């Protein structure tokens, strides 16, 4: 049924398992935007969210992600030591590292937390990354996941990071 009439699926958070399922079936899936959060937002959808959603739905090819708020704090993207994470993110990073998965990535994108304090999270994240992949470029603060605005990422798709120009380009 899914393969006979494929439709793009958009979701995040609790829908990550469904995104993963669709990805392994070879069906289009996108991380981001939900009906009640972005479409039900008071007033109108944030312009950054709307631009990336329209690009994912109606275009193909490269799209440069933009945001009015890339980070809660200024970070040097060329300095691979900062990672903003959820309170238990240290366990996730450790688990990825122990399975040999973290070392496979040349870069890590970590979304901007919506309202959390970052000070107590950075030391544990720094430790995990220093142990398992100290060469990875760490980009902190993009607006995906539980953020507003929220940009759309192609699930399992290409994401190009240009630290010199501070650009993230996705291919839909």
C-alpha positions as CSV (number, residue, x, y, z in Angstrom):
1,X,0.0,0.0,0.0
2,X,2.8,2.5,0.9
3,X,4.8,1.7,-2.2
4,X,1.8,1.6,-4.6
5,X,0.9,5.3,-4.0
6,X,3.7,7.0,-2.1
7,X,3.1,10.3,-0.4
8,X,5.6,12.4,1.5
9,X,5.3,12.0,5.3
10,X,6.3,14.8,7.6
11,X,6.8,14.3,11.3
12,X,9.2,14.5,14.3
13,X,9.5,13.4,17.9
14,X,7.0,10.6,18.4
15,X,6.9,10.0,14.7
16,X,10.6,9.3,14.4
17,X,9.9,5.5,14.4
18,X,7.6,5.9,11.4
19,X,10.1,8.1,9.6
20,X,12.7,5.4,10.1
21,X,10.2,2.7,8.8
22,X,9.4,4.7,5.7
23,X,13.1,5.5,5.0
24,X,13.9,1.7,5.0
25,X,11.0,1.1,2.6
26,X,12.6,3.8,0.3
27,X,9.6,6.1,0.7
28,X,9.8,9.9,1.0
29,X,10.0,11.1,4.6
30,X,10.8,14.5,6.1
31,X,11.8,15.4,9.7
32,X,9.7,18.4,10.8
33,X,6.4,20.2,10.7
34,X,3.2,18.9,12.3
35,X,-0.4,20.0,11.8
36,X,-1.0,21.0,15.4
37,X,2.3,22.8,16.0
38,X,3.2,24.6,12.8
39,X,-0.2,24.8,11.1
40,X,-2.1,25.4,14.3
41,X,0.3,28.1,15.5
42,X,-1.5,31.3,16.5
43,X,-1.5,33.9,13.7
44,X,0.4,32.1,11.0
45,X,3.2,29.6,10.5
46,X,6.7,31.1,11.0
47,X,8.1,32.2,7.6
48,X,11.3,30.1,8.0
49,X,9.1,27.0,8.7
50,X,6.8,27.8,5.7
51,X,9.7,28.3,3.3
52,X,11.3,25.0,4.1
53,X,8.0,23.2,4.1
54,X,7.1,24.7,0.6
55,X,10.5,23.7,-0.7
56,X,10.2,20.1,0.5
57,X,6.7,19.8,-0.9
58,X,6.9,21.6,-4.2
59,X,10.6,21.6,-5.3
60,X,13.4,19.2,-5.7
61,X,17.1,19.9,-5.4
62,X,19.1,22.0,-3.0
63,X,17.6,24.4,-0.4
64,X,19.6,26.5,2.0
65,X,18.1,26.4,5.4
66,X,17.7,29.8,7.0
67,X,16.6,30.8,10.5
68,X,16.0,33.9,12.5
69,X,17.5,32.3,15.5
70,X,20.3,29.7,14.9
71,X,21.3,29.4,18.5
72,X,20.6,30.5,22.0
73,X,24.3,31.4,22.2
74,X,26.9,32.4,19.7
75,X,29.1,29.3,18.8
76,X,32.0,29.0,16.4
77,X,31.0,26.3,14.0
78,X,34.6,25.5,13.1
79,X,35.3,24.6,16.7
80,X,34.2,21.0,17.1
81,X,33.6,21.0,20.8
82,X,30.2,22.4,21.5
83,X,27.0,20.4,21.5
84,X,23.7,21.4,22.8
85,X,21.6,18.4,23.8
86,X,18.6,17.2,25.7
87,X,19.1,16.4,29.5
88,X,19.8,12.7,28.8
89,X,21.5,13.2,25.5
90,X,24.8,12.1,27.0
91,X,23.5,8.5,27.2
92,X,22.4,8.6,23.6
93,X,25.8,9.8,22.5
94,X,27.5,7.2,24.6
95,X,25.3,4.5,23.1
96,X,26.0,5.6,19.6
97,X,29.7,5.7,20.4
98,X,29.8,2.3,22.0
99,X,28.1,0.8,18.9
100,X,30.7,2.4,16.6
101,X,28.0,4.6,15.0
102,X,29.2,8.0,16.2
103,X,32.6,7.6,14.5
104,X,30.9,7.2,11.1
105,X,29.8,10.8,11.0
106,X,31.9,13.7,9.7
107,X,29.5,16.1,11.3
108,X,26.8,16.3,13.9
109,X,23.8,18.6,13.7
110,X,22.2,19.2,17.1
111,X,19.1,21.3,17.2
112,X,18.6,24.4,19.4
113,X,16.8,23.4,22.6
114,X,13.6,25.4,22.9
115,X,13.9,26.5,26.5
116,X,16.6,24.5,28.3
117,X,19.7,25.6,30.2
118,X,22.8,24.4,28.4
119,X,25.5,24.8,30.9
120,X,25.0,21.5,32.7
121,X,24.7,19.6,29.3
122,X,27.9,20.7,27.5
123,X,30.5,18.9,29.7
124,X,28.9,15.4,29.3
125,X,28.4,15.9,25.6
126,X,32.0,17.2,25.2
127,X,33.2,14.0,27.0
128,X,31.2,11.6,24.8
129,X,32.3,13.3,21.6
130,X,35.9,13.6,22.7
131,X,36.0,9.9,23.3
132,X,34.1,8.6,20.3
133,X,34.6,11.1,17.5
134,X,36.8,14.1,18.3
135,X,37.2,15.1,14.6
136,X,33.5,15.5,13.9
137,X,32.3,19.0,13.1
138,X,29.6,19.9,15.6
139,X,26.9,22.4,14.5
140,X,24.7,23.6,17.3
141,X,21.5,25.5,17.2
142,X,19.6,24.8,13.9
143,X,15.9,25.0,14.2
144,X,14.6,21.4,13.8
145,X,12.8,19.2,16.3
146,X,11.1,20.9,19.2
147,X,11.7,24.4,18.1
148,X,9.8,27.3,16.7
149,X,10.6,28.2,13.9
150,X,11.1,24.6,12.7
151,X,12.8,23.8,9.4
152,X,12.3,20.5,7.5
153,X,15.1,18.0,7.0
154,X,15.0,15.2,4.4
155,X,15.0,12.1,6.5
156,X,18.0,10.0,5.4
157,X,18.7,12.6,2.7
158,X,21.7,14.8,1.9
159,X,22.7,17.7,4.2
160,X,25.7,19.8,3.3
161,X,27.4,21.9,5.9
162,X,29.7,24.8,5.0
163,X,31.3,26.0,8.2
164,X,33.2,28.9,6.6
165,X,30.0,30.5,5.3
166,X,27.8,29.2,8.2
167,X,25.4,27.5,5.7
168,X,23.4,24.3,5.9
169,X,22.0,23.1,2.6
170,X,19.6,20.2,2.3
171,X,18.5,18.3,-0.9
172,X,14.8,17.6,-1.1
